[in-house]
Amino acid sequence: MPTVSNDGVSLYYDRAGEGDPVVFVPEAGLGGWLWGWQHAAVAGPYEAVVWDLRGTGRSDAPDGPYALETLAADLEAVLSSCEIPNAHLVGCGLGGAVALEAARTSSRVATLTLFGTAPRGEQFDLEPLFAPPDDREALADSLEAGLSAEFLESQPADVREGIVDWRADGDADRAGWEAQVAALEGFDATEWLVEVIQPTQVIHGGADELVSPSAGRSLADGLPRGAFETLEGAGHLAFIERSRTVNDRMLGFLEAHTDDE
C-alpha cells in the first residue's frame, strides 16, 4: 500500500496507468471511490493518482481542525512522492479549494478541472452529504444530497448499494469530516484568483444543492484562464451522473493542454 508522510501524517495514495499524471482530490469526507467513474477513462492514456485526504479512508486521521494550507501541503507531498513535476488536478468541493490553493502555491500544477467549487467558504453547504460510515441507511439517504433524484431513480438498486458499500469502507467518520470542512472556514479566494494562471475548467451540476452553480460561474469568471460549463439537471457529484459527458470533456481538455506544461 503506497503511502507518503507529511509532518508525521501517513497519506495513502494509489496510482495506475502511464503518461501525464492526473491527480484527483476528493470532496470532504469521501473516499477514493468517488473517482471510480473517471479512473478507468483516465488511467489508459494518462496516469491516474487517487489519494485519501487526511481524516479519510486509509490515510491517518490526526485531530483537527485542518487548515487548507495543510491539505495543500499533503497534496504536495503526494506529488513529490510520485515524482510528478506537473500534474493535472481534478477536484470536487473541498478538493477543488485544495486544488486552487495548490495551483497558487505549487510549481507542480499544470491544469485544473473543478466540480462543485466556489471561491468562498461560505458558499459551500456540505453538511447534507455527510453520513456515518457505520450507518448504511444514512449513507444511502445522504446520496440524495449529492445526486439528482432523476439519476438515483434511474439506477438499479445494486448501483446504490454498491456506492453505500464503498462509502462504508472508505469515507471519513464525523471527526474526520469536521476536521476537513474546517479548512473552508474563512476561505476566500476572490482576491487571489488572478494568481491562478493555469488553464481551468469549472464544471457544475445545474441542480447542485450544496454549492450554487452561480458560485461556480463566479469562480470561473475570476480566473484568468477559467471556463465554465453547466450540466443541467445534475447534482453536486455531476461527474458520477454524467460520467460519459464529463470524461469526454476532461480528456479533450487534457489533450488540448498537455503541451502547456
C-alpha positions as CSV (number, residue, x, y, z in Angstrom):
1,M,0.0,0.0,0.0
2,P,1.8,3.2,-1.1
3,T,1.9,6.0,1.4
4,V,3.8,9.2,2.0
5,S,4.3,11.0,5.2
6,N,3.7,14.7,5.7
7,D,4.7,16.1,9.1
8,G,4.2,12.7,10.6
9,V,0.8,12.0,9.0
10,S,0.6,9.0,6.7
11,L,-1.3,9.6,3.4
12,Y,-2.5,6.8,1.3
13,Y,-2.5,7.0,-2.5
14,D,-2.9,4.8,-5.5
15,R,-1.6,5.2,-9.0
16,A,-2.4,3.4,-12.2
17,G,-1.6,3.9,-15.9
18,E,1.1,5.6,-17.8
19,G,1.6,9.1,-19.3
20,D,1.0,12.6,-18.0
21,P,-0.4,12.4,-14.4
22,V,-3.9,13.3,-13.5
23,V,-4.3,13.7,-9.7
24,F,-7.8,13.5,-8.1
25,V,-8.6,15.5,-5.0
26,P,-11.8,14.3,-3.3
27,E,-14.7,16.0,-1.7
28,A,-14.8,16.4,2.1
29,G,-15.3,13.1,3.9
30,L,-15.5,11.0,0.7
31,G,-13.0,8.2,-0.2
32,G,-11.2,7.4,-3.4
33,W,-14.3,5.6,-4.7
34,L,-15.6,9.0,-5.7
35,W,-13.5,9.0,-8.8
36,G,-14.2,5.5,-9.9
37,W,-16.3,6.8,-12.9
38,Q,-13.3,8.7,-14.2
39,H,-10.4,6.4,-13.2
40,A,-10.9,3.9,-16.0
41,A,-11.2,6.6,-18.6
42,V,-8.1,8.4,-17.5
43,A,-5.8,5.5,-16.5
44,G,-5.3,4.4,-20.1
45,P,-3.8,7.5,-21.8
46,Y,-2.7,9.1,-18.6
47,E,-1.5,8.1,-15.1
48,A,-4.3,8.4,-12.6
49,V,-3.4,9.2,-9.0
50,V,-6.1,8.9,-6.3
51,W,-5.4,9.7,-2.7
52,D,-7.3,9.9,0.6
53,L,-7.3,13.3,2.4
54,R,-6.0,13.1,6.0
55,G,-9.0,12.1,8.1
56,T,-10.4,9.8,5.4
57,G,-10.1,6.1,4.5
58,R,-6.6,4.7,4.7
59,S,-4.9,7.9,5.5
60,D,-4.1,8.9,9.1
61,A,-6.8,10.9,10.9
62,P,-5.0,13.3,13.3
63,D,-7.1,15.6,15.5
64,G,-8.4,18.6,13.6
65,P,-9.2,21.2,12.6
66,Y,-7.2,21.1,9.4
67,A,-6.1,24.2,7.5
68,L,-6.5,24.5,3.8
69,E,-2.7,25.1,3.6
70,T,-2.1,21.8,5.4
71,L,-4.3,19.8,2.9
72,A,-2.4,21.5,0.0
73,A,0.9,20.6,1.7
74,D,-0.4,17.0,1.8
75,L,-1.1,17.1,-1.9
76,E,2.4,18.5,-2.5
77,A,3.8,15.5,-0.5
78,V,1.9,13.1,-2.7
79,L,3.1,14.8,-5.9
80,S,6.7,14.7,-4.6
81,S,6.5,11.1,-3.6
82,C,5.2,10.2,-7.1
83,E,8.0,12.3,-8.6
84,I,5.4,14.4,-10.5
85,P,6.7,17.7,-11.8
86,N,3.4,18.7,-13.5
87,A,0.0,17.4,-12.6
88,H,-3.4,17.9,-14.0
89,L,-5.5,18.3,-10.8
90,V,-9.2,17.3,-10.7
91,G,-11.1,18.3,-7.5
92,C,-14.6,18.5,-6.2
93,G,-15.9,20.8,-3.4
94,L,-13.3,21.0,-0.7
95,G,-11.0,19.1,-3.1
96,G,-11.5,21.9,-5.6
97,A,-10.5,24.5,-3.0
98,V,-7.4,22.5,-2.2
99,A,-6.5,22.3,-5.9
100,L,-6.9,26.1,-6.2
101,E,-4.6,26.6,-3.2
102,A,-2.1,24.2,-4.7
103,A,-2.2,26.0,-8.1
104,R,-1.4,29.2,-6.4
105,T,1.4,28.0,-4.2
106,S,3.0,25.0,-6.0
107,S,5.0,24.8,-9.2
108,R,3.7,21.3,-9.9
109,V,0.2,22.2,-11.2
110,A,-0.4,22.2,-15.0
111,T,-4.2,22.5,-15.2
112,L,-7.3,22.4,-13.0
113,T,-10.7,20.7,-13.5
114,L,-13.1,21.7,-10.7
115,F,-16.5,20.4,-9.9
116,G,-18.9,22.0,-7.4
117,T,-16.4,24.5,-6.3
118,A,-16.9,28.1,-5.1
119,P,-14.4,30.9,-4.4
120,R,-15.6,31.5,-0.8
121,G,-16.1,29.0,2.0
122,E,-19.5,30.5,3.0
123,Q,-20.8,29.3,-0.4
124,F,-20.3,25.6,0.5
125,D,-23.0,23.7,2.3
126,L,-21.6,20.2,2.6
127,E,-23.3,19.0,5.8
128,P,-26.1,17.1,3.9
129,L,-23.6,14.9,2.2
130,F,-22.1,13.5,5.4
131,A,-23.2,10.2,6.9
132,P,-21.6,7.9,9.5
133,P,-19.7,5.1,7.7
134,D,-21.3,2.6,10.0
135,D,-24.9,3.7,9.2
136,R,-25.9,2.2,5.8
137,E,-29.3,3.8,5.8
138,A,-27.9,7.2,6.4
139,L,-25.2,6.6,3.8
140,A,-27.9,5.7,1.2
141,D,-30.2,8.7,2.2
142,S,-27.4,11.2,2.0
143,L,-26.7,10.3,-1.6
144,E,-29.8,12.4,-2.4
145,A,-27.9,15.5,-1.4
146,G,-25.2,14.9,-3.9
147,L,-27.0,13.2,-6.8
148,S,-30.2,14.2,-8.5
149,A,-33.5,12.4,-7.9
150,E,-33.7,11.6,-11.6
151,F,-30.3,9.9,-11.6
152,L,-31.0,7.8,-8.4
153,E,-34.4,6.7,-9.7
154,S,-32.9,5.6,-13.0
155,Q,-30.3,3.4,-11.4
156,P,-30.7,-0.3,-10.4
157,A,-30.8,-0.9,-6.7
158,D,-27.4,-2.6,-6.8
159,V,-25.8,0.6,-8.0
160,R,-26.9,2.5,-5.0
161,E,-26.0,-0.4,-2.7
162,G,-22.5,-0.6,-4.3
163,I,-21.9,3.1,-3.6
164,V,-23.0,2.5,0.0
165,D,-20.5,-0.4,0.3
166,W,-17.7,1.9,-0.9
167,R,-18.7,4.7,1.4
168,A,-18.9,2.3,4.4
169,D,-15.4,1.1,3.6
170,G,-13.7,4.4,2.8
171,D,-15.5,7.5,4.0
172,A,-14.5,9.7,7.0
173,D,-16.2,9.5,10.4
174,R,-17.7,12.6,11.9
175,A,-14.4,13.8,13.5
176,G,-12.5,13.4,10.2
177,W,-15.2,15.2,8.3
178,E,-15.4,18.1,10.7
179,A,-11.6,18.5,10.7
180,Q,-11.7,18.7,6.9
181,V,-14.5,21.1,6.4
182,A,-12.9,23.4,8.9
183,A,-10.4,24.2,6.1
184,L,-13.2,26.1,4.4
185,E,-13.8,28.4,7.3
186,G,-12.5,31.8,6.3
187,F,-11.6,30.5,2.8
188,D,-11.9,33.4,0.3
189,A,-10.0,33.2,-3.0
190,T,-11.7,36.2,-4.6
191,E,-8.7,38.4,-4.1
192,W,-6.1,35.9,-5.3
193,L,-7.8,34.1,-8.2
194,V,-5.9,36.2,-10.6
195,E,-2.7,34.4,-9.4
196,V,-4.1,31.1,-10.6
197,I,-3.0,31.3,-14.2
198,Q,-3.3,27.6,-15.1
199,P,-6.0,26.6,-17.7
200,T,-9.1,25.8,-15.6
201,Q,-12.4,24.2,-16.5
202,V,-15.1,24.7,-13.9
203,I,-17.9,22.2,-14.3
204,H,-21.1,22.5,-12.2
205,G,-24.3,20.5,-11.9
206,G,-27.2,22.7,-12.7
207,A,-29.2,21.1,-9.8
208,D,-26.3,21.3,-7.3
209,E,-27.9,21.9,-3.9
210,L,-24.6,22.1,-1.9
211,V,-22.7,24.7,-4.0
212,S,-24.8,27.1,-6.1
213,P,-24.0,27.0,-9.9
214,S,-23.8,30.8,-9.7
215,A,-20.9,30.4,-7.3
216,G,-19.1,28.1,-9.8
217,R,-19.7,30.7,-12.5
218,S,-18.3,33.4,-10.3
219,L,-15.2,31.3,-9.7
220,A,-14.6,30.7,-13.4
221,D,-15.1,34.4,-14.1
222,G,-12.5,35.3,-11.6
223,L,-9.8,33.0,-13.1
224,P,-7.6,34.4,-15.9
225,R,-8.0,31.2,-17.9
226,G,-11.2,29.9,-16.5
227,A,-14.1,28.4,-18.5
228,F,-17.5,27.5,-17.0
229,E,-19.9,24.7,-18.0
230,T,-23.2,23.7,-16.5
231,L,-24.6,20.2,-16.7
232,E,-28.3,20.8,-16.5
233,G,-30.2,18.6,-14.0
234,A,-27.1,17.1,-12.4
235,G,-26.3,17.3,-8.7
236,H,-23.2,18.2,-6.8
237,L,-21.5,14.9,-7.9
238,A,-22.2,15.7,-11.5
239,F,-19.1,13.6,-12.7
240,I,-20.9,10.5,-11.5
241,E,-24.3,11.3,-13.0
242,R,-22.9,12.4,-16.4
243,S,-19.7,10.4,-16.4
244,R,-19.6,9.8,-20.1
245,T,-20.0,13.5,-20.9
246,V,-17.6,14.6,-18.2
247,N,-14.9,12.0,-19.3
248,D,-15.2,13.3,-22.8
249,R,-14.8,16.9,-21.7
250,M,-11.9,16.0,-19.4
251,L,-10.0,14.0,-21.9
252,G,-10.4,16.7,-24.5
253,F,-9.3,19.4,-22.1
254,L,-6.2,17.4,-21.0
255,E,-5.2,16.7,-24.6
256,A,-5.6,20.3,-25.5
257,H,-3.4,21.4,-22.7
258,T,-0.8,18.7,-22.4
259,D,1.7,20.8,-24.3
260,D,1.1,23.8,-22.0
261,E,3.3,22.3,-19.3
